[in-house]
Amino acid sequence: MNGLQKSIIYLNGVGPNRQKILKEEFGISTIQDLLNFFPNRYIDRGRFYKINELTNSNSEIQIIGSITKIIKSNTNNKSKLIAKFEDDTGIIELIWFRGHKWIGSNIKIHTPYVIFGKINYFNGIFSMAHPEMELLKDFKIKKRVNFNSVYPSTEKSINSGITQNIIRKMIYEYLNNYDKNFKENLPNNLIEKFNFISKNQAVRNIHFPKNIVCLNNSIERLKFEEFFYLQLQILIKNRERKKKINGYSFSKIGNYFNSFFHEHLSFKLTSAQINVIKEIRKDLGSRYQMNRLLQGDVGSGKTIVAYMSMLISLDNGYQSCLMAPTEILAQQHYKVIKKLSDNIGLTIDILTGSVSKSKRKPLLDDLKLGKIDILIGTHALIEDPVVFKNLGLAIIDEQHRFGVAQRSLLWKKNLLPPNILVMTATPIPRTLAMSLYGDLDISLIDKLPPGRKPIKTFHRTDSKRLSVLKFIKDEISKGNQIYIVYPLIEESKKIDFKDLMDGFESISRYFPLPKYKISILHGKMKNNDKEYEMKRFLEGQTQIMVATTVIEVGVDVPNASVMIIESSERFGLSQLHQLRGRVGRGNKQSYCILMTGNKVSNDSKLRIDTMVKTNNGFEIADVDLKMRGPGNIMGTQQSGLLKLKIADLVKDQDIMINARNSVIDLLDDDENLEKNENQIVKQTLAEIGTYKNIWNYIS
């Protein structure tokens, strides 16, 4: 037996039940899966303790001794097994809260065992809960290595008797009895360049390291290998996409673009905006479909770049559309783009779920006839009745808020797929973007428009609430407007912090009518009511907007100068940054005040301190990535998107960059992997298949 694709059922000790649990809990079906089930930590097992040597400060230790008695105990309707474990110096208790049946039928009394686990001390007694146990006579693996691998486990796997020793034995059996050497899967030039150990050494030492040097060498080699083949697939797909002649070519810059740029653009573009427009112009002028991600911090001027891209499409005889995740944001885009188009004779319209049937039919007829140049909308754009005459450019704002199926329907509005520009105001760290969006060309607007004053951010606790309320009064007296954001709409029985309705009542008492007027906005309101309240605030009819995070994205109120975020410790970094971006839209000095209780957790304090320290969205994104990991950063639809087996996008950025650069060099030299020295790569690529769902999330 030497095939890595064979089932684990062929290994000793793996019956149908154990096979089922390993697949369900860890995705282990084959030998290859088992070998790629890497330890999540290692323990030095070189030392044995005597019971009389134990102290309160001991953590994980191992002891040789025997079980002299097993007692079943029931306390508060909870049962547990307690065993007395002795050596020649003393007694400790071993405790099991689950898996009683397996323990009871497998443990042998008065037989020497090696036990390993975390030691606890309570009421003068040392104990160990759910220890690893192995008969002393079977203690073979530990004679060979001092470092013990510790693998991920679940309650179900433990209850089924799949202990750490069982997993080690399965891996050891295969490595020792069946496969003496593993086929190399990296080219020799890379092994020499980075001084990597062989594949064979890496696999053996990752599970059974001879020493710390061998372990570190194995980890580095396997992390590089994982990143290398991930990036290879991404970059091959990217190159294949660019080769296809399947896009509209916008060969000219015409009257719409030139007229707007030279005669009607009322402000100077930043150098970053100009560079991005040039990148987009180059894409649109090629014969290939544009697939570009436009990243820009809050308020960096992405909308004007998107609009000027639409003008290039119109200059070449094609329609454009912009799809936004919410009706409020779609309305905002519509108003901005319509105003920008006032002097150049474009037909702009909007399609959302609230557009009446009487208005919808003539709109759809005009769209099909090409009478509408730019259509702004929500997910209503992807419905079947929506047909464009010739859609040349589709822009998606906050694209991560749309599902994969929703976005794909938009490109199917044409015989040829339109050029695609996706925008996000959620900064994505470079290494994460290169992995999640590796098949996209990425543009970055990293400078704010001139005249914008940095938002000043402060942390205030409940004990300072009166001074915050006085500050709000002072700002209102200057003619400015205030946002106050709450995390909940209704009182939660489980979580003790302020909700919006209580907050609205409290604020209304402190800022009473008729001198002060307050708007309220939350997700449970009807669309008409939302629009009414937002319009009142936008037009200055109300001085304070009390809201939930429904205002997180999009709406510009230049007169709003203060953002108060209640219970800010309950928000993530990205959300705090997006909320803060609702102020500072004009040339006034703006402020963000993060309210918390008097005590916050260490993680919450780090988030708040980061917000106070910097306005830079990319610095904030880096901290967020380190705190939460890549899955959560991308939101629920993207969580688990990159389930790397050993590499870590946060901790291993340097390795990832080296792997990506190595792939670029490889493909530049031998794009089709035809050279003899690259056959090993070509074969490995075919064997591992594709990383599922990497690119589906974009196009």
NUKETI-480987 format. One record per residue (C-alpha): residue in one letter; x, y, z. Coordinates in steps of 0.2 Angstrom, whole numbers, plus 2048, in hexadecimal, padded with zeros to 3 digits. Example, Ala and Ser with C-alpha at 12.3 -4.5 7.8 and 13.67 -1.06 7.14 Angstrom:
// residues 2
a83E7EA827
s8447FB824
// end
This chain:
// residues 699
m800800800
n8088107FB
g7FA81B7F3
l7F782B7FC
q7E582B7F5
k7E181A7FD
s7D481A80B
i7D981B81D
i7CF80C820
y7DE80281B
l7E880782A
n7E87FD83A
g7DB802846
v7D080C83A
g7BF804839
p7AF80A831
n7AA815840
r7BB81D843
q7BC820830
k7AB829831
i7B083483F
l7C1839837
k7B883E828
e7AA847830
e7B585083D
f7C5854833
g7C2850821
i7CE841822
s7C9834815
t7DA82F80D
i7EC82D812
q7F083E80A
d7E3846815
l7EA83E824
l7FC843820
n7F585581D
f7ED85582E
f7FA85F836
p7FD862848
n7F8872850
r80587285D
y814868864
i818862876
d82985D87D
r82784B883
g839848888
r83684A89B
f82C83F8A7
y8268458B8
k82483D8C8
i8138418D1
n81D8488E0
e8258548D4
l81585C8CE
t81286F8D3
n80487B8D0
s80E8838C2
n80F8738B7
s8068738A7
e80686489B
i8108568A2
q8128438A1
i8138368AE
i8168238AF
g80B8198BB
s7FC80E8BD
i7E98108BF
t7E48088D0
k7D180C8D0
i7C38148C5
i7B481C8CD
k7A48228C4
s79E8338CC
n78E83C8C9
t78D84E8CF
n77F85B8CA
n77984E8BD
k78A84E8B5
s79383D8B5
k7A683B8B4
l7B382E8B6
i7C18308C3
a7D08248C3
k7DE8248D0
f7EF8248C7
e7FE81F8D2
d81181F8D0
d81E81A8DD
t81D82C8E4
g80A8318E5
i7F88318DE
i7EF83D8D2
e7DD83C8CB
l7D98398B9
i7C88408B4
w7BD83D8A5
f7AD8478A2
r7A983E891
g7AE82E888
h7AA823898
k7A581488E
w7B5814884
i7C0817893
g7B780A89E
s7B97FD891
n7CB80188C
i7D580689C
k7DE7F88A5
i7E07F88B8
h7F27F68C0
t7FA7F78AF
p8088048AB
y8038138A1
v80B82289A
i7FE83189D
f800842896
g7F5852899
k7F38628A2
i7F58618B5
n7E886A8C0
y7E986D8D3
f7D986F8DD
n7D586C8F0
g7E68648F3
i7E48578E4
f7ED8578D4
s7E38518C5
m7E384F8B2
a7D48508A7
h7D2845898
p7E5840898
e7ED838889
m7F182688E
e7FC818887
l80180888D
l814809892
k8187FA888
d811802878
f81A81287B
k82481186C
i822821862
k82882B871
k838822872
r83C829861
v83783B863
n836848871
f82A853868
n81884D868
s80C85385B
v7FB859861
y7ED858854
p7DD861853
s7CF85885C
t7BC85A85F
e7B085386C
k7A9847860
s7BB84085C
i7C083F86E
n7AF836873
s7B282A864
g7C382586B
i7CE82E85E
t7DB83486A
q7EC83C866
n7F582C867
i7E982485A
i7EC83184D
r7FF830850
k7FE81D84E
m7F581F83E
i80182B837
y81082283E
e80A811836
y809818825
l81A821826
n82381382D
n81C804824
y815809813
d81D81980B
k83081B80E
n83182A802
f8268387FD
k82683F7EB
e82E8507EA
n82285E7E4
l82C86D7E3
p8398717D6
n84B86F7DA
n84F8817D7
l8438867E5
i8498797F1
e85B8807EE
k8568927EF
f84D8917FF
n857883806
f848878809
i849867810
s841859805
k82F855805
n83284480D
q83B84C81C
a82E85A81D
v81F84D81F
r82884282B
n82F850836
i81E85A837
h81684B83F
f825844849
p83385284A
k84484C84F
n84885D857
i84286F856
v84D873847
c84686583D
l83486A842
n83787C83C
n83E87782C
s82F86C828
i82387982D
e82B886822
r82C87A813
l81A875814
k813886816
f81D88C807
e81687D7FD
e804881802
f8068937FD
f80F88E7ED
y8018837E6
l7F388F7EC
q7FC89E7E3
l8008937D4
q7ED88F7D1
i7E88A17D3
l7F58A87C8
i7F289B7BA
k7E089F7BA
n7E48B17BA
r7EF8AF7AA
e7E28A47A2
r7D48B17A4
k7DF8BF79D
k7E38B478D
k7D08B2789
i7CA8BE77C
n7B98BF784
g7B78D178A
y7B18E2782
s7C08ED77C
f7BD8FF780
s7C9907774
k7C6919776
i7C4927782
g7B693277B
n7AC94177F
y7A393B78F
f7B3938798
n7BD947791
s7AE953793
f7AC94E7A5
f7BF94D7AA
h7C495E7A2
e7B49687A4
h7A99617B2
l7B49597BF
s7B39667CD
f7C295F7D7
k7D39597D4
l7D69467D4
t7E393E7E0
s7F29367D8
a7EB9257DE
q7DA9287D5
i7E392D7C5
n7EE91D7C6
v7DF9127C8
i7D691A7BA
k7E59167AF
e7E59047B5
i7D39027B1
r7D590B7A0
k7E28FF79B
d7D78F07A0
l7C88F7796
g7D38FA787
s7D98E8786
r7CF8DA77E
y7CD8D178E
q7C08D279B
m7C58DE7A9
n7C48D67BB
r7CA8E37C7
l7C88E67D9
l7C98F87DF
q7CE8FA7F1
g7CC90B7F9
d7CA91080B
v7BA919811
g7B992A808
s7C79277FC
g7BD92B7EC
k7B991A7E4
t7A89207DD
i7B092D7D2
v7BC9207CB
a7AE9147C8
y7A49227BF
m7B29277B4
s7B49147AF
m7A29147AA
l7A592379F
i7B2919796
s7A590C793
l79891878D
d7A5920781
n7A790F779
g79490D777
y791902786
q785903795
s78B9027A7
c7838FC7B8
l7888FE7CA
m7818F27D7
a7818F67E9
p77C8EB7F8
t76F8F6800
e7619027F9
i768910803
l77990F7FB
a77290C7EA
q76891D7EC
q7789257F2
h78191F7E2
y7739247D7
k7729367DE
v7859387DD
i7869317CB
k77793B7C5
k77E94B7CB
l78F9477C3
s7869447B3
d77C9547B3
n78695D7A6
i78B94F79A
g77A949795
l77993779C
t76A92D7A0
i76B9267B2
d75E91B7BA
i75C9117CA
l7559007CD
t7518F97DE
g7458EE7E6
s73A8FD7EB
v7389037D9
s7259027D5
k71F8F67C7
s7189057BD
k72A90D7BD
r7338FC7BB
k72C8F77AA
p7319077A0
l7429077A9
l7458F57A3
d73F8F9791
d74B908790
l7598FE797
k7568F078A
l7568FD77C
g766905782
k75E916788
i765914799
d77891879A
i77B9137AC
l7709097B7
i7729097CA
g76A8FC7D5
t76A8EF7E2
h7688DC7DF
a7598E17D5
l7658E37C6
i7688D07C5
e7568CB7C4
d7508C27B3
p7468D17AC
v7558DC7AD
v75D8DC79B
f76A8E8795
k76D8ED783
n77F8EC784
l7878EB796
g7998EF795
l79E8F37A7
a7978EC7B7
i79C8F47C7
i7998EB7D8
d79A8F57E8
e79F8EC7F8
q79F8DC7EE
h7A28D17FD
r7908D5802
f7898CB7F3
g7888B97F2
v7918AF7E4
a7828AB7DA
q77B8BD7DB
r78B8C47D4
s78D8B77C6
l77B8BB7C0
l7818CD7BC
w78E8C77AF
k7818BC7A6
k7788CB7A0
n7828CB790
l7888BF783
l79A8C5788
p79D8C879A
p79F8DA79E
n7AE8E27A5
i7AE8E07B8
l7B38ED7C6
v7B08E87D8
m7B28F57E5
t7B58F37F8
a7B7900806
t7BD8F2811
p7D08F2810
i7D78E180D
p7E98DD812
r7F58DA804
t7F88C8807
l7E68C480A
a7E18CD7FA
m7EE8C37F0
s7E68B37F6
l7D48B67F6
y7D48C27E7
g7E48BB7DE
d7DB8B97CE
l7D68CC7CE
d7E08DB7C9
i7E18E67D8
s7E08F97D8
l7E39037E8
i7DD9157EC
d7E89187FC
k7E792B7FD
l7D8936803
p7D29457F9
p7DB9557FE
g7D396080B
r7CC951815
k7D1953828
p7D6943831
i7C893D83C
k7CC93E84E
t7C892F858
f7C592D86B
h7C191F877
r7B5924885
t7AD919893
d79C91B89A
s7A39258A8
k7A693389B
r795933893
l790944899
s79F94C892
v79C943881
l78A94A881
k79095B884
f79C959876
i78D95486B
k784964870
d79396E86C
e79596785A
i782969857
s78397B85C
k79197D84E
g784977841
n78B965840
q782954841
i78594584B
y783932848
i780927858
v782914853
y77C90685E
p77F8F385B
l76E8EC85F
i75C8F185A
e7538E8869
e7588E487A
s7628D487B
k7608C988A
k7718C1888
i77B8D0885
d77B8DF891
f77E8EE887
k7758FD87F
d7698FA871
l762907865
m75190A86B
d75790D87D
g764918876
f75892286B
e74D92587B
s75C92B885
i763936878
s75193E875
r750942887
y76194B887
f75E954876
p74B958877
l73F95F86A
p73D96C864
k74F972864
y75696185F
k750955852
i755943851
s754936843
i754923846
l75991683A
h75A90383B
g7598F3830
k7478EF836
m7408FF82F
k7368FF81F
n740906810
n73591580E
d738919821
k74A91781F
e74B922810
y741930819
e74C92F828
m75C93081E
k75593E813
r751948823
f76394682A
l76B949819
e762959816
g76695F828
q75495E82F
t75A95483D
q76B956847
i76D94484E
m76B934845
v769925851
a76C915847
t772903846
t7808FE83B
v77490082C
i77E910829
e78E907828
v790908815
g78E916809
v78392580E
d78D93680D
v787944819
p795951817
n78E95B826
a78F94C832
s79F94F83D
v79D94384C
m79B93084C
i79792985D
i79891685E
e78F90E86D
s7958FE874
s7A48FF868
e7AC8F0870
r79F8E5868
f7A48EA856
g7B28E384B
l7C08EE845
s7BA8EF833
q7A98F4839
l7AF902844
h7BA908836
q7AB90882A
l7A0911836
r7AD91E83A
g7AE921827
r79C928827
v7A393982E
g7B2943827
r7A9944816
g7AB957815
n7B996381A
k7B496582C
q7BD95D83B
s7B494D83F
y7B594284E
c7B1930853
i7AE92B865
l7AE91986A
m7A3916879
t7A6907884
g7A3901896
n7B09048A3
k7B78F38A0
v7BB8EB88F
s7C48DB88A
n7D68DB883
d7D08D8872
s7C48E6872
k7D18F2879
l7DD8ED86B
r7CF8F185E
i7CB902866
d7DD907869
t7E0903856
m7D290E851
v7D891C85C
k7E991A856
t7E691A843
n7DA91F835
n7E3914828
g7D8907823
f7E68FB81D
e7EF8FC82E
i7DE8F8836
a7DB8EA82A
d7EC8E282F
v7E88E3841
d7D78DB83D
l7DF8CD833
k7EA8C9841
m7DC8C984E
r7CF8C0844
g7D78B6836
p7D38B7824
g7C28AD824
n7B98B982F
i7C08C9827
m7B78C4817
g7A68C281F
t79B8B3821
q79A8B080F
q7AC8AE80D
s7B08A681E
g7BA89681C
l7BF89C80A
l7D189780C
k7D3888817
l7E5887817
k7EC87781F
i7FC87E827
a80088F820
d7F989F828
l7F58AE81E
v7F88B982E
k8088B2835
d8108AC824
q80F8BB819
d8228BA815
i8208A880F
m8118AC805
i81A8BA7FC
n8298AF7F8
a81D8A17F2
r8138AD7E7
n8238B57E0
s82A8A47DC
v81A89F7D2
i81B8AF7C8
d82D8AC7C4
l82889A7BF
l81A89F7B4
d8248AD7AC
d8318A07A7
d8268917A3
e8138967A2
n80D88579D
l81987B7A8
e821872799
k83387279F
n8398617A6
e83D8697B7
n82B86F7B9
q82385F7B5
i82285B7C8
v81886B7CA
k80C8677BC
q8098567C3
t80685C7D5
l7FA8697CE
a7F085C7C6
e7F08517D5
i7EA85E7E2
g7DC8647D7
t7D68767DB
y7D38807EB
k7C08817EA
n7B78917EB
i7C689D7E9
w7C18A67D9
n7AE8A37DA
y7AD8B17E6
i7B28BE7D9
s7AD8B97C7
// end
